[in-house]
Amino acid sequence: MPVLDWLGKEKVINHHLDVPFRFLDKKFSVGASENKIIHGDNLLALKSLLPEFAGRVKCIYIDPPYNTGNENWIYNDAVNDPQIRRWLGQVVGKEGEDLTRHDKWLCMMYPRLRLLQKLLSEDGAIFISIDDNEQANLKLICDEIFGANNFVAQVICRTSDNSNNDSKKFSLDHNSLLVYSKNVLWQPNKLLDADKQSHFKNPDNNPRGAYFDGNPLNSPNPRPNLRYEIESPTGFKIQPPTNGWRWSKETLAEKLSSGEIFFTADGKGIRRRTYLADMAGLPPSSLWVELEKTGSTRKAKNELKKIFPENKTADLFRTPKPTALIEYILRLATDKNSIVLDSFAGSGTTAHAVINLNAQDGGNRKFILIELNDYAESITAERVKRVGGEFNFYELGATLFDDDGFINAEVSREKIFDYVYFAETHKHYQPTDEENLLGVDDGIAYYFFDDEELNFDLLAKIRTRAAAYVIYAENCTLAETELDEFKITFKKIPRDILRL
Ligand SMILES: C[S@@+](CC[C@H](N)C(=O)[O-])C[C@H]1O[C@@H](n2cnc3c(N)ncnc32)[C@H](O)[C@@H]1O
């Protein structure tokens, strides 16, 4: 498989593993829900989400900076390498075609996509909006990160409702959506869109309702064993298509007797009839050009103007996506209880789409948004609030470990307990009346004794009876045989705390 190389790639390939784990600090809540809006760099925020959400997000939509040369996105990840440090803090773009513009963008995207891939559930998919500035590069790194087998489609989305007649070359009226699944078995929900239904007609008032006679009868791949003649009631011998028929002789005979396949009036051909009423839905097209269905950039800006009527400047937010576009993605890729993530949230369109869809179908989808810019509160969260959404708003908090690798003194015990217990069991810590007990899971009791030594005095403090024990402490003076006898696994603080 061809693999893309760029300046700095080797430094970012495993960078997601070095990103320090930070706790999320809840700043305020609107209503009572599990939805989250996080203000901060998504590299850090995605890492913070790992303990709770790894493998649980059913649909990710992202709309990263397209790297047009006119945006002010900043490459400021803490990649500690002189080559990359030279680029730190440099604003990409404006100055014109900086030779490392694409390398920097790829360095920015790569570790974020690695984390997003970890968050995706086995039955999940990611949809990435992109234009021609980086589409080809993005495709290659996604093949690498998600697996080329998991490439689902490149959807062409019309974005503009009129062409730009001043364009010197082409009027660019579309962008792309790259779709990747976590697992090759993923399929989109099949929908019965109004435009697709229009293929089904009922010219002769068929009591079974509207139908379509044009579905293929030939095998998609050459199948010499499926090349057989069919004799019609008039005695005419119908020759097989080049690849052969779609079904064996026996199956075709069954379909003829059920009426799904029938002979044309002249007896010289066969047709296949599908009734709309029998269809659970139809596969989505890879061409999204109907603006009524998926909106346009102009529509998206107007939506935002209506939500923020007090804002008189045209530039409240320059690059919103239409809510209808993301609603359509959610209809294809979520069920009523899915978790939806957007780590380049901008004006919060994804949350708005989740709220709309839940209202339409009584769903309980949850959203997580991440936005770096300071407008995370004034625009992103404010929009969600104005359209009736409930959420908790977070800032990135302290790191779990300090620069020397010790547990950060600023972090509360409860947060440390939750992290350690979650890393061990994937369950959350609930305070108990036993001070150092993190919890009991699967017969194993987990204890955390900071600043203490694991010895017989400490064992005397343990009140919970369990089949086995995992005990975190600073040190251990019990012998291996004693640990074995009491079924204790000793874990040294901070060395043995799992790094996510
Ligand atoms: C193209 S806009 C997304 C627009 C969004 N889809 C909407 O409908 O409003 C990209 C957003 O990603 C944000 N962004 C860029 N880098 C980021 C990062 N490292 N972490 C979080 N957000 C980031 C930008 O501030 C910007 O708001």
The ligand as a Tripos MOL2 file, in Angstrom:
@<TRIPOS>MOLECULE
LIG
   27    29     1     0     0
SMALL
NO_CHARGES

@<TRIPOS>ATOM
      1 C1        -13.8210   24.8520    9.7500 C.3       1 LIG1
      2 S1        -14.1780   25.2200   11.3940 S.3       1 LIG1
      3 C2        -15.4680   24.1170   11.8230 C.3       1 LIG1
      4 C3        -16.8050   24.6890   11.5550 C.3       1 LIG1
      5 C4        -17.9400   23.8500   12.0680 C.3       1 LIG1
      6 N1        -18.0960   22.6300   11.3310 N.3       1 LIG1
      7 C5        -19.2450   24.6210   12.0470 C.2       1 LIG1
      8 O1        -20.2090   24.1620   11.4310 O.co2     1 LIG1
      9 O2        -19.2930   25.7040   12.6170 O.co2     1 LIG1
     10 C6        -12.7860   24.5350   12.2290 C.3       1 LIG1
     11 C7        -12.7990   24.8280   13.7210 C.3       1 LIG1
     12 O3        -11.7910   24.0330   14.3230 O.3       1 LIG1
     13 C8        -11.2090   24.8000   15.3510 C.3       1 LIG1
     14 N2         -9.8710   24.2270   15.6220 N.ar      1 LIG1
     15 C9         -8.7340   24.3460   14.8940 C.ar      1 LIG1
     16 N3         -7.7240   23.6820   15.4760 N.ar      1 LIG1
     17 C10        -8.2390   23.1260   16.6030 C.ar      1 LIG1
     18 C11        -7.6880   22.3270   17.6400 C.ar      1 LIG1
     19 N4         -6.4090   21.9690   17.6270 N.pl3     1 LIG1
     20 N5         -8.4890   21.9350   18.6550 N.ar      1 LIG1
     21 C12        -9.8150   22.2780   18.6770 C.ar      1 LIG1
     22 N6        -10.3870   23.0510   17.7220 N.ar      1 LIG1
     23 C13        -9.6080   23.4710   16.7010 C.ar      1 LIG1
     24 C14       -11.1490   26.1980   14.7900 C.3       1 LIG1
     25 O4        -11.0150   27.1620   15.8250 O.3       1 LIG1
     26 C15       -12.4790   26.2770   14.0650 C.3       1 LIG1
     27 O5        -13.4780   26.7980   14.9020 O.3       1 LIG1
@<TRIPOS>BOND
     1     1     2 1
     2     2     3 1
     3     2    10 1
     4     3     4 1
     5     4     5 1
     6     5     6 1
     7     5     7 1
     8     7     8 2
     9     7     9 1
    10    10    11 1
    11    11    12 1
    12    11    26 1
    13    12    13 1
    14    13    14 1
    15    13    24 1
    16    14    15 ar
    17    14    23 ar
    18    15    16 ar
    19    16    17 ar
    20    17    18 ar
    21    17    23 ar
    22    18    19 1
    23    18    20 ar
    24    20    21 ar
    25    21    22 ar
    26    22    23 ar
    27    24    25 1
    28    24    26 1
    29    26    27 1
@<TRIPOS>SUBSTRUCTURE
     1 LIG1         1 GROUP 0 **** ****
